[in-house]
Each structure stands twice: as C-alpha cells, then as structure tokens.
Amino acid sequence: MQFSKASSLLLIALLGISAIAQAQAPRPAGPWFGVQPPPQFGSEAAVIVGARTPREANFGAAAPPEFLGATIKKDVATIVEFSRASQASREFGSGQLWGRVSGFPSSAKTIEWAVAQLRAAGIADTKIQPFKQESRASFWIPLSWEVRLLGDGAFGAGTTDVVLESALPVTASDIAAGKLTAPLVYVGAAHPSVLKHIDVKGKIAVQLIVPQGHMVFERSTVRSRTQDLFKRGAIAVLNLVRLPGNERSTDFGNCGGPCFNLGGRDGQFIETVFDRAAQLGLDDKLRAQLTLKTETRTGLQAQNGVAVIPGSKSAETIVIDAHADAWFDGAGDNADGLAVMLALARHFAKPEHRPERTLVFVVSAGHHSPGLNGPRNFVGANAELAKQAVLVVNIEHVAQRNFSPAREVGADGYRHAVADSGEAPIVFGVTNGAPFLDDLAQQGVARFGVNFISDKSTMQSGETGGFSDVKAAKITIMQAPPLYHTTGEVLEVISTPGLERMARFLAFFIAEATKAPREKINP
Ligand SMILES: [Zn+2]
C-alpha cells in the first residue's frame, strides 16, 4: 500500500496526537488512581466555624435573663445531648442513625425534660399527652448498612476496598437477601437526554444531586429521575448529594428501589475516581457491594407536652408550637426552636408578663415519624384550646448560622463552606397574609435584627401542616439551610446571639398578638 505524501503527513500528525494523548493520560499512581481518599466520617466539621462570632444582639437595654443567648444555648446543648445518647446507646441497630425520634425513648425523654422545664417555670397547667401511631401507618428504619467500593489491582498498586461512611439508605430502600454487588455507572444528573445514551441495566447508577439551597427543593425532581433509573433497569442508585462536608443525609425517599445518599466528600471521591478510570478505559471495572438491614415498626406510641398560661382577659388562645423530634443531632431542626419556645414560656409565666389571651405551648412529637403527628394529635386531644385559637405560631429552625462556599480550595479540590457572622435566612410565613402580622415581622427586622427574607410569604411547612383543622392565622418561622436533615447540623452551627434575637422578637410579637383585636389577626 502506497501513501501519498499528504496522507503520510496526516498519519504522522495523527500518531503524534495519539502519542501526546497517551503521554498525558494519567496512569494509576498509587491506590485508586492516586485519588486522595475521603476523610473518615465524623473526622471534620461540615463547615468551618471561625473565631469571629455573629454580631451581638444589642438593643440598648439588657435582655431579661431568660432571653440571654448563652442561657438559651445551654438548652439547645441539653436537647442535642438526647440525640447523642441515642447514638451512644445504639437506639437504632448499629448506631449509624440516631436522633430524637418519636415513638422511641430519645423523643420521650426530650419531651419529658421540656415539660419539666415548663413546670419549673411556674406553669401549673402542664401535662404529657400520649397517643398511638395511626393504625395504617408504618415506620421504616434502617438498622445497619454499608456501601463498599470494591478495589481492583488495575486501579493502582495497593488499591483496597473503600467503605463510604457517609452513606445513608433513603426511606423504604430494601435489598433482597440484604446484599448486592454490581458494576457502577455514572449518570450525572440523570436527565432523560443523558440516560438515552447510557445503559444502566443491572448496574448501580451513580447520580449527582446539586441542591439549589437544601434537599427539599430537589425532592420531586430526584424522586422522578431515580424512579426513571429503576424503570430503565438500574438495580440500585447512589445519590451523590453535593452538600458541605461528608455528612449523612435523610431525604429523597420512595425512590423505587435501594437508594443511598452520600455526602459531599465521598461524592467527590467517586466522581474523581470515575473520571480517572474513564480516561484509562477502566470505568466499566468500577463495582460496589451494598448491604442493608432494616425493620418496619407499627403500633408505636409517642407524646406531646402541653402547657397553658391562662389569659388575664380572654379564653381565646394563641398556640405556640415547637417540634422536639430530630434526625441526628438536630441542633437547628429543631433544638434551637424548642429552646426558644422554652425561653418564651419562662418569660410569659412571670406574673408581670401575664398575657391577655391564653397562651398554649406545645412541645410537639413532631412530624418525622409516620403516623405520629404531634400537631394533629394535639388538636384531637385539646379540641377546646384549638377551637379558641386566634393564632398558631410554629417555631421551627430559627437560629442556624449562615455559611457559603470558601474562597480557598483544598489540595484534593474540595471547596469548604465557611460560616459568616449572621444567621441563615428565615422565612416568616403568614397563612392569611394579614397585614398586621406582616407589619410585626417587619418590626422584628428593624428592632431585633432577625434575618427574615425580604419577600412576604404565605408558606406553611413542617409542623404547621398538622394544624390544618385549626381555623386561624398560622405563622411558620423557618430556616431551611443546606445542612438540615444531615449529621452536619451540630451545636457549633447555632448562633448564640441569633437565639436571643429570635426569642426577643417572638416575645414582642406574641405580646402584641395577645392584645390585638381578633379581626386584625384574622381579617
Ligand atoms: Zn423541623
């Protein structure tokens, strides 16, 4: 065969390009293509909390002692300790999951402690109201599990299995016989336009989820895309949840098969390994072994705590609710809200602060455990108090610090998140949009420095849903920062002055609402 001069030159050029490409292709350099392994679970905080504290809550006059940030923070720490005890005692299986979980001792103890605080504040009418799990409901609980990337000598000398410790199975995932091993396939954000080019049959699909703010915003998209992956033949799905740190996260349930969420650092490791493997044509050798033990509980029992401060002029009620249940430490969801509510109860229990309307404080069983809804059971067991309500105030996630991506990137390419000196944005949802209530919120920003979002909102979320039978204005005061429902939401990310700001604002707000004409609250 003869080559023309031109085609010979072309061939040489192509060979040259190929030689350069080969020279540039990364060779396996050490275990796992030389990719730095993810940090051990729990070995570093999800976000950097520097020495600069949030700006002080300074209103000219000193806070009453019950509203001092440090005092409220102590209660937050105590509430978090109930979760830590759940972890230490392995309340659930291996101890990989913990919290203050309704239907279990960790929640019961938290509520008993909170009610003891209300009693100690001098509120005579204080009780614990037990209730049973709805008969049709069941509670799926993961007991122990493992996501293990299987090592292969082709990935570099010394490659051994890597256990991704941030893994957490999402609700109702189950693996037949408790174990499966399969090849991995990376599907990016699992858009249908991408999946039409990828064969996921018989494989564990690895899906990237980049929360726009927090996991709640992604719920419906992730659910439909994951179910699509199973329809296309995937046998399991790993969700790489790109959140700060290497945290376990609970969300994205009912995905249609065995699904595990993975934290940011573990996710970055897998993605980098996939890229290196793909460059060497080894990506089809990546495999994982998943194991999972679960149980499903029915017939559980939970309780609410209820304390009533009778009004000096009216039997009409203002119901103030904070849920006591939590996944993991739950310092923001909702230890801070519960601690702020206890501070308010101590304040209004003092004779000099006696309200005109009756105040009802609900230490709620919460809404995480299926069939054990705190607010719904409160309304059922206290029909008269609920009927007399002119306003419901749900204090839910209120004092977590704000953080954003750091300027610096680590040697492994990971960008940390760092706290700033304020609190994360707080939605102030007013179901009926009453101008009087929105105006009080605006005064909260101006006088107390609470970081409410600038737009008015009729949002009702979390606990507020359980009050649907109460025909009155409902306020939802809620942050939903990135770490919520993850193991990263620890005591250190709670703003001490933020607790004080919120407690003082709410004392003002509730005092105004106790004496406002009914038609201003419910126009
Ligand atoms: Zn919550």
Boltz pocket constraint, residues with backbone or C-beta under 6 A from the ligand:
constraints:
  - pocket:
      binder: B
      contacts: [[A, 323], [A, 325], [A, 333], [A, 334], [A, 396], [A, 397], [A, 462]]
      max_distance: 6.0
